[in-house]
Amino acid sequence: GGDFSNCESIANKFINQNCDLILAISTPCAQAVANATKNIPILVTGITNPEEAALVKSNEKPDTNVTGTSDLSPVKETIKLIKALKPETQKIGVLYSNLDTSPMYQAKIAEKEIQNSDLNPVMSTVSQMSEVEQVTENLISQVDAVYVPIDKITSSAMTQISDIALKKNKLVVCSENLPDKGAAACYGIDYYELGKLTAKQAAIIIEKKNIPQDMPIEYSDNIKLFLNKKVLEKLNIKIPGDLLKVAE
């Protein structure tokens, strides 16, 4: 319900029910469950870097009752995508939430990749929905394109972000499949396939073939390019043929 304080009570409910395994999606949910039990196996997903979120001691060997899958998107390829769609780009804005380690981690990677591409990053954060409009308008005025690492706030606000950008003729690329909310393009993982990968881990744990402590965090190699033709046409951006061949 958008109130993360509910996570603690839900976690305790699962523990009182003596669940055999708990699946936690997103960093705040996972942290709430991990803080509540050190005994019940926990699988996490929808989290970019479980190690940075202090859910595991390392992504290679968790050494806690937590393991799972990461939804790390190909940030480097996304920055290249912006240049491919809009070669004249010099400044790329990065709009992200500072309430979750996942978008913060992706933003850190994006800043480095933008600099490595001899471009200028402009970093901008939001901490609540009410800030999105003003922060986006301020950022849009400074940059040629915007990259949005997705989390609960920016995902919910993507239509608003995209509308503001389109009015200013600016390109918005995100890390989740949200062209249906107005984003121009996205390099992202297939979350359905990520769910199947996580389910395989669940089966291994339930069948007692392994324990979370010894199971590394897994990553999806099912990366897809999504393009919003209508938005790109409005931006007068011609899609390169090599991208059109592989795009959804």
N, C-alpha and C positions, 0 to 999 in steps of 0.2 A: 504493500500500500504506500510505498514511498517513505515510510517512517522506519528507519533502520533500527530504532530502539525495539521494534517488534522482533528483531532477529534473535535477541537473547531469550525471550520467552518461548519462541518457536524451538530454539535449540534445546532448551530445558525440557520442553514437551517431548521431543524425540528421545531424549535420554531417559526420561521417566517411562517411556514406552518400551525401553530396552531394545531399541532398533539394532539390527545386526550390522547396518552400515548406513551412513548418512551422506547424501550428495548435497553439496553447497555450491550454488552458482553466484558468482561475483565476489569481490574481495570482502565487503562488509559482512555478507552472509557467512562466508568461510571463516572469517576471523571470529565471529560470534560463536560458531560451533566449535572451533578449535580451542577457544578459551573455556568452553563449557565441559569438554571431555578430552581426556588423554588416553582413553581406553577403547572407545568405539572407533572402528576404522572410518575415516572420512575421505571421500573423493571430492575434489574441487574441479570446477571448470569455469570458463568465462573470466579467467584471471590471466593476466599477461605474464607476471613473474611471481610465482608463489614464494620464492626465496626472499625477494625484496619485501613481500607482504608479511614476512616473518612466520609463514605457515610451515615451512620446512627449513631444515638446516642447510640443505643445498638442493638444487633442482636435480642433480645427478643421483644423490642418495639422501632422500628426505630425512631419515632417522627420527621421524615423529610418526604419529598415527595418521598423518595426512599425505596423500599423493593425488594424482589426477592429471588433467590436461591443460595446456596453455593455449590461449587464443591469440598469441602474438601474431600480428599481421606483418606482411613484408614492407616495412617502413621505407627501406632503401628503394625498392621498386616503386613505391607510391610517389616518392619525390621525383624519380625519373619519369613517372607517368605525367606529373604536372608539367614538366619541361617538354614532354612529347606532345601534349595537347596544346600548350601555350609556350612556345619556344622563347618568346620575348620576356618571360617572367624573370624578375630580378629579386623581388622581395616575396617571401612566403610567410604568411602568418600561421601560427600554430595555436589553435583555440582548444583548450582542454580544461577539465575539472581538476581542482587541486584537493579534492576530497578522497580520491581513490589512487592507490599506488599504481594501478594498471595504466591509466592514461598519462600519469606523470612519468612513468617509465618510458612509454612510447614517445612522449614529447621530448624527453631527453635524447633518445635515439634520433628523432626527427631533426632536432636542432643541430646535432653533429653531422648528419647526412646532408642537410641544407648547406652548411658551411663547407663540407667536403666537395660540394658541387659548385663552389665559388658563388653561392647565392647568399642573400641576407635573411636570416630568420628573425621574425618578430613574434615573441612569445606573449601569450595572453591567457589569463585563467578566469574561470568562473567557479563560484562556490554554491550558487543557488540559482534556480530558474529565473527569478526576478532580475538577475544581473545580465542575462543573456543578450537582450536587445541592445542595451547601451554598450556593453563590452564588444559585441560583434560589430556594431556600427563604427565604433572607434577603431577597431582593428582593420576593418574593410577599407577605411579611408587611408590606411598606411601601406597597403600591400597590393600585389598583383594577383595573388591566389591564396587560398586558405586550405590548410590540412587540419582535419579534425580527428584526433584519436577518440574513439567512441567510449562513453561510459553512460551511466544512467541519465545524467543531466543533458549532455550533448546529444545523446540519442533521442531523448524526448523532445529536444528543442531543434532537431535538424530541419524541420519544415520552416521554422522561424529564421534560422541561420541562413538557409538556402534562399529564402525570399529576399532577405536583406542584401545578400551577395548578388543575386540576379538583378536587382534594381540598380546596382552599381556596376553591372557588367563584369563581375568578378567570379572566378572559378572556385568551386568548393569540391574538394576530394576528401573522402573519409575512409576509415579503416574497417567499416562494417557495411554490409549490403543494404544501403539506405537510399539508393537512387529513387525509390518510390516515394521518398520524403523530400525529394528535390535536389539531392546531391548530384553533381555532374558525373562523378565517377568514383570507383572504389576498387582497391585491390584487397580482397579479404578472404578469410577462410570460410569454408562451408560449415556452418554451425551444426547442421544435421549430422554431417560426417564426424564432427568433433564429438557429438553426443554418442555416436556408435563406438568411437574409440574409447570413450570413458566407460561405456557399458561393458566392453571387453575387460577393462580393468576390474570392474565390479564383479564380474563372473570369476576372475582369478582369485579375488579376495574371499568371496562367498564360498568358493569351492576349496578354500584353504591351500591353494597352490603357491601363494606368496603372501607377504604382509606389506602394508604401505611403507614401512620403514626402509624396505629394500627395493621398492619400485620407483624408478625415476619418473619425473614429470615428462609426459609425452607431448609431442607437437604434431599438428596436422600438416600434411604435405599437400592437402587438397586446396590449393589457392585458386581463386577465380577472379576474373576481371569483369566488373559490372559497369556498363556505360548507360547514361541517360541521354538518349538521342535528342529528345525534345529540348532539354536544357542546353545541351551543347549547340544545337541549332540556334537557339535564342542568343547564345554568347558568340555566334558567328565563328564557332570552332569546327574546323573540318577534321574528322576522325582519321588519323593515319591508317592506311590499309592493313598494316601488320597488326595493329591493335584490334581492328574490326574483325579480323579473322578469328581471334581467340576470345573475344568478349561474349559475355552472356547477353 
